[in-house]
């Protein structure tokens, strides 16, 4: 490639105005989510800033993955609404919604022998129909998604023969080919080593830089601070803190979330908050009772 | 196919797919996988060959090819014309439509359940349909025609299996276990009915219990023949969604597939086909396992071979019927027994081979 800019900046679907103006606003109003009779999230109001990377963090079982399932219409709300561009997502046909909102579930499984190119091609599905199954435009967008994720040389390889990081990039490439303004990711770096994690996070950052709204659930608070523009901390189904990572993360918050003591310093290289001297609190088990 | 290394553009779909029509600017671009097209043509050729052989060969008289053709067109000798048009042709047609229906139903169910073992026969639909069809024949006071009864039986068995599976849906082993249980209950009911009725009534119901093309009711063949083409079209229409549904529900929904509706549509088609096919030939459930497997081996990877499975099922059924008629001639081995003899080793192979167990 002779271009220095990320490929999707040339994307015709996104005008060259500021991302905040064009990217959709995702929000929830009084959202309640439940599995069967077990309420996980109740009456949640949330704003997800457009054109930014939002990280949702919290301890296991805090409801962050449930929230993502609710945002992506996998889980029908018990009450309240999820708004995309001010419209309830349940009032939009699922195929129309698929042109605006993409979800990458945690460690998705690809059928045996499915190649990278075939996987990325699935991203065009919502834009196609039975009578118009493939076009040059689709081909261009798939090529571009492969190029952005550095997978062009691996396009004909089976997905299950790739390394963990490459595989995750292939799935992200599929979501890129879907050309949605909003992308939801459920633990995109779980089960990846450090190098592959950085690879995926940098790709996510470049997508946000090109105007996409990214919402990701992640476990690692340090990576959340490092790569997210906006942090949402959840605990027992409630948002207990949100805002800029540098202003939101405090030793007090870390204690409430994870029941551990720590000191915070500022990363001299990036300015992001860094956790040091992490240790268990004496009252780790009821650390939530604040 | 060119090797990936010297492909400048990563996605050379044009090499693998035939776009119809071929104009680059045409708004209408239906993709046909070249390998699948080839596989289907091969299966179609095989089917024509076997159907021809079935018309030719028989215990009454093995006709020459010209004589068969003349009789088929209606200007052969009266005896030949009777044998071909009244005896063999309806049987071949019954074999084609039942085989196609069983295998199409199998392919659809395997795909939505993401499990090769999840055929209608294994999850109890065949036995449900059989029990109801037998009930109508042995005179339990229910006087619906066998197709309607078999259809009801398949639907009842499907409803029971779903009910027992609970919220988990068709994926996972509970669906199979519940289905095997439901199938066993209906199988026992069928046996019970047969032991309680007169020997003549039991004889009349016998073909439905083993699977045979010998005792096909004409109206049952007609209902199935009318149902199969729209079912196949529905299957072709669903193929795009089913292909994406193979990934995972979350991914499919994110890509705009109404996963629940798509799965329900595929299952309904499978229930209807299985019920109507059982009304014709009895529970020849093995075809639902062999047909799609056969088609999958021939077709391109990662496609759902809806048409291929239908053709392969018809091939298997006609071949098994022909074999059954030839092996111990003039005694006929019922087609259900022949397919079970071929199918059981295949079933064992699928059970024992970890690579073959999942992802149809």
Interface residues (C-beta under 8 A of the other chain):
Chain A: X36 X69 X72 X73 X74 X94 X95 X96 X97 X98 X99 X101 X102 X103 X104 X105 X108 X109 X110 X111 X112 X113 X114 X117 X118 X120 X121 X122 X123 X125 X126 X128 X130 X131 X132 X133 X134 X135 X136 X139 X142 X143 X146 X147 X151 X152 X153 X155 X156 X157 X178
Chain B: X4 X7 X9 X10 X11 X13 X17 X19 X24 X27 X28 X29 X30 X31 X167 X237 X240 X244 X246 X247 X248 X249 X250 X251 X253 X254 X255 X256 X257 X258 X301 X302 X355 X359
